[in-house]
Amino acid sequence: MLQSKETGDQAVQRRDLNRVQRMLRTLIWLGSFVVLAAVTLLFAFASPVGLTGSTVILVIGGLLSLIIPGMIIRCLYVIPEFRRVVILKMGKFNSVQGPGKLWVIPYPPFYQSVAAVVDMRVKTRVIQAAQTLTADNVPVGCEAVVFWRVEDPNQASLAVSDYAEAVFQAANSALKDTVGSLELSELLGERDKIANQLKQTIDAAAVRFGVDVSSVEITDVHVPADLVQELSVLAQSRRAAQAKVAEADAEKTVAQKLEEAASIMGQQAMEMYRLNVLERIGREEGSQIIVYGLNGSDTALEQMLSASAAGSRMIKGQGGSSDTESIL
């Protein structure tokens, strides 16, 4: 179980507040003591009771001068802005007071007492669900942070003995139940949705303790190492499949566009398109273009042009046929 620790800034702030309260109590004690001591001396020397009577008055007055200021300063409290004090009267709830200076008088006829001093600031608590089985029987560990604050000081101090521990136990139980009701893919991919569901579940339990849960954030999900490797391979396969599907869709789109262009273009337009393609190819350095079919039916001339471009020479074969021989 995690326990909250007081930070250095909080400790300094607490000492400063206690210092103000001690200073006020000291001043009130000194003032009360001086007044009571002066009254005691006045009665002791002004009353005609003799030496014995004056001595008795001085003794009683001195004791009262020491006791009464101490009783007065115990009633004074200085409460900071972020705290509230739950006041009881004769053991029953009376009021919630603060911040600022206030008096809690336990003497008749008030009979007041301080039941609790409640911090109203937002607090955080880390909750863990270690090795909890998901709905698909995968052991995972999950961590979350709960942001909460006391909304009703009366209920938080009187309805439960330790409201902070009650909130922690409710949050821990809700986290385990939530992890057990989800599959691993949902737990990894829908953190915001799960955090909102956790908030509602914890808030429904914490409202009985006078606590309001403002938000819940899932900080980490611990998955076994072998399962992490399997999930990585699965994710890579899915990405590769998606890339192939995207490439096929692109090729399909290009084919459709080419088919539409071919249906629109006539024979002359196709010839112009071919010439434009040849022109673009001819712009490349070191390129050589051989064009067939531009001289009508003179196939012998076309063969000579092609053989010359390819670095070949014509060799007259037997039977009047002609063959090409590469010049290497």
NORWOZI-V883465 format. One record per backbone hydrogen bond with DSSP energy under -1.0 kcal/mol. NH is the residue of the N-H (numbers start at 1). CO is the residue of the C=O. If there is no record, write none. Layout:
# NORWOZI-V883465
<<NH;CO> <NH;CO>>
This chain:
# NORWOZI-V883465
<<11;7> <12;8> <13;9> <14;10> <15;11> <16;12> <17;13> <18;14> <19;15> <20;16> <21;17> <22;18> <23;19> <24;20> <25;21> <26;22> <27;23> <28;24> <29;25> <30;26> <31;27> <32;28> <33;29> <34;30> <35;31> <36;32> <37;33> <38;34> <39;35> <40;36> <41;37> <42;38> <43;39> <44;40> <45;41> <46;42> <47;43> <49;47> <54;50> <55;51> <56;52> <57;53> <58;54> <59;55> <60;56> <61;57> <62;58> <63;59> <64;60> <65;61> <66;62> <67;63> <68;64> <71;67> <72;68> <73;69> <74;70> <75;72> <76;73> <77;102> <79;100> <83;80> <84;118> <85;97> <86;116> <87;95> <88;113> <89;92> <90;111> <92;89> <94;87> <95;87> <97;85> <100;79> <102;77> <104;75> <110;107> <111;107> <112;105> <113;88> <115;86> <118;84> <120;82> <123;148> <125;146> <127;144> <129;142> <132;140> <134;138> <135;182> <137;134> <140;132> <141;222> <142;129> <143;220> <144;127> <145;217> <146;125> <147;215> <148;123> <149;212> <151;210> <152;210> <156;152> <157;153> <158;154> <159;155> <166;162> <167;163> <168;164> <169;165> <170;166> <171;167> <172;168> <173;169> <174;170> <175;171> <176;172> <177;173> <178;174> <179;175> <180;176> <182;179> <187;183> <188;184> <189;185> <190;186> <194;190> <195;191> <196;192> <197;193> <198;194> <199;195> <200;196> <201;197> <202;198> <203;199> <204;200> <205;201> <206;202> <207;203> <209;206> <210;207> <211;206> <212;149> <214;147> <215;147> <217;145> <219;143> <220;143> <222;141> <228;224> <229;225> <230;226> <231;227> <232;228> <233;229> <234;230> <235;231> <236;232> <237;233> <238;234> <239;235> <240;236> <241;237> <242;238> <243;239> <244;240> <245;241> <246;242> <247;243> <248;244> <249;245> <250;246> <251;247> <252;248> <253;249> <254;250> <255;251> <256;252> <257;253> <258;254> <259;255> <260;256> <261;257> <262;258> <263;259> <264;260> <265;261> <270;266> <271;267> <272;268> <273;269> <274;270> <275;271> <276;272> <277;273> <278;274> <279;275> <280;276> <281;277> <282;278> <284;281> <287;284> <298;295> <299;297> <302;298> <303;299> <304;300> <305;301> <306;302> <307;303> <308;304> <309;305> <310;306> <312;307> <313;325> <315;323> <317;321> <323;315> <325;313> <327;311>>
